[in-house]
């Protein structure tokens, strides 16, 4: 199994066609050999409520890497990428995951103990209960600040979603497993948020997954998305 996470950014004049692509995908999802699971999602500005109409992401779960690369050469994908300012793709090997996304775990794989020196990507995805929306979004600024405090170890962080406000997903890439463990398990603020999600039952469905970043290409936000083996463990 290989997972791809592709970021696409469009110029201002391309915002409407890009948004229309989302509608076309909803009506007719991609069909490609080896494609087991797929999502096209929009981005939020700085993890917030305001959408970034210039940026979208495509997540795909593939039987093999060659299936993904073949699809990225297809006419339909090239049409999606038409007139983009930049695109970048991460190639991810699932390490472990738990929870569900649309009633399934698309990243289910035998647990792998370590990332073998590769950078680590973390994906969280949740469907929020309507009653929990004010409480959830009130804590987003604090979450942003906690991430900024670990900027030296954080290579990439994005807030994306399928549906505005209620179906949210975050993807972050860290230099090493040690970096993400320090953030997740040794920072009291993060542990407090995890505790609060359980106590207040923010989510009707949730999934958490870790990946080894085994390859990358392209660029995003004006920088090469070339994430090298930078782990220091």
N, C-alpha and C positions, 0 to 999 in steps of 0.2 A: 504494500500500500504506500502511496505517496499523496501528500496533501499540498495543494498550491493555494497561495494567497496573493492575489494580484490587485495592485492599486492602480487606478486610472485617474488622471487629472485632465480636465478640459479647460480651454480658454473661456472667457465670459461669453463670447458669441456662440459657444458650443453647449451652453448649459441646457437649452431646451432639447436639442437632439439627444444629449446624454440622458436626460430625464425620461425621454421617450423610449430610450433603450431599455430602461427599467420596466416600463409598461409592456414592451414587446416580450421581454424575458418572462414576466409573470404570465402572460398569455401563452407563450411557447418557450418553455425552458429548453436549454441546450440538449441536444442528443449527440452523443459521441461514444465511441468504443471505450470501454473501461471506466466511464464516468459513473460513479456509484452514488454520489451525493453532491448537491450544488446549491449555492446561495449567491444572489446578487444583492448587495446591500449599499445603502447610502452612508455618508460620513457626517458626523457632527463636528462643529467647530470647537476645538479644545475640550472635547468630551462633554460638551454642553447640549442644551436643547435646540440651539439654532443650527439648522442644517447647513452643510457646506455643499452647495449645489454644483461645485466644480469637481467634486471627488466621489468616486465610487470604488467598491471592491468586489471582486469575484472570488469565492472560495469553492474549490473543487476537491473531491476525494476520488482518487484514481486507483485502478488496479495496478498500474505500472507507470513509471515516469514517462516512458515512450508514448503512452496514450495521451498524457497531458501535452507533451511537446507537439504531437501530431495535431491535436485540437487547436493549439495556439497558432498553427499555420493555416487553419481552415478559413474559408471565405467569410463564414458568419462571425468568427472571432475578429477577423480583420476589419469587418464592418463596425463592430463594437469599438475597436481601437481607432477608427478613422477620426482624424482631426484632434486627437489627444495631444496635450502638451508634453505629457510624459507617462510612462507606464513602468511598473516594476513588479517582479514576481519573486516570492519566497517559495522555496521547495522544502517541505517539512516532513520529517519522519515522526509519527506518533510515538511518544514514550509511555504515557498513561492518560487515561481519561475516565471520568465517572459522571453520571447524569444522563439526561436525554435532550435531544433537539428534535422537535416534531415527532416525539414518541420513539426515537431511536438514538443510539449512540453511534454516529458515523465514523468515529475514530477508534472504535473498539479494536484492540490488538493485544496480544500477550504483553504483559508489563515488561518494560526494559528498565533496568536499574539506573542507568546513567546516560548522559548525553554524549559520552565519549569525547569530551573536549569541544564540542560544537556549542555555539550560542544557543540559547533556549528561548523558544516562543511560548507564551502563555495565552490561552484563549478562554475567556469566560463568556457565557451566553445565558440569558435569562428572559423569560416571559414574566412581566411584572403584573401583580394583582392590581386592579384599578384602585382599590382602597389604599394601596401602598405607594402610589405615585408621588404624592407630595413629600412623604418622608424620604423616599429614595432619592429624588432629585435635589432635595435640600442638602444631602451629604456629598454630592458630586464635587463641589468646590474643594472640600477637604481631601477628597481622593486625588484631585489634581495636584494639590500641594504635597501630598505624600510622595507622588511620583517624581515631582521636581526635586525633592530632597535626595533622590537616588539618580540624578541625571548622569552622573559619571558612569554608572553601570547600565543605564538604559539606552538601548540603541534605537528603538522605535516604539511609539505608543499611539494607538488609534482607538477612537470610540466610533463604532458603526452600529447600524441597526437595520432590521427588516421592515418594521413598522414604527412610525414616530412614537416616541414616549414609552411604548409598552413592550417592544421586543428589542432588546439591547445586547450588544456584543462588544467586547474589548479585546484587542490583540496588542500584546507588548512583547518586545524582543530584548533579552538581557544578555550580557556578556558571557555569563556562565550560570550553571545551576546554583553555585554558591551565592551569586548575586540575588537571584530570585528568592532563595531560601531566607536570606537575611531580610529581605523586604517582607516576605509573607509571614515568617514565623517569629522574627525577633523585633518587629516594630509593633508597639502596643496599639497604635491607631488602626493599623490594618486588622489586627486580631479583634479589635473592638467592633469594627464594621461587620466582620464575618459573624461574630456572636449576635449582633443586632439583626442580621438577615434571618437568622434562625428563630430568634425570639419573636420577631414581628411578622414573620412569614411574608416577606416581600415578594417571593417568587412562586408562581404556579408550576414552573418548569425551569430547570437550570442544568448547566453542563460546565464542567471545568476540564481543561486538557492542557498537557504539556507536550512540546515537540522539540526535536533537535533540528536546528536550521542547517540543512545539509547543502543548500545551494541558493543562489540569488542572482538576479540579473535586472538590468534596467535602472531607473532612478525614480525618485519621488521627492517632492518639495525641493527641487533643484539640486539634490545630492545623489550620487550613485547609491543604488540600493545593494551594493556589493558588500555583503556582511561576511567577513572572513572569519576563520577559526581564531577567535581572540580569547578563548577561555584561558584562564591563568591557573586553573587548579592543577 
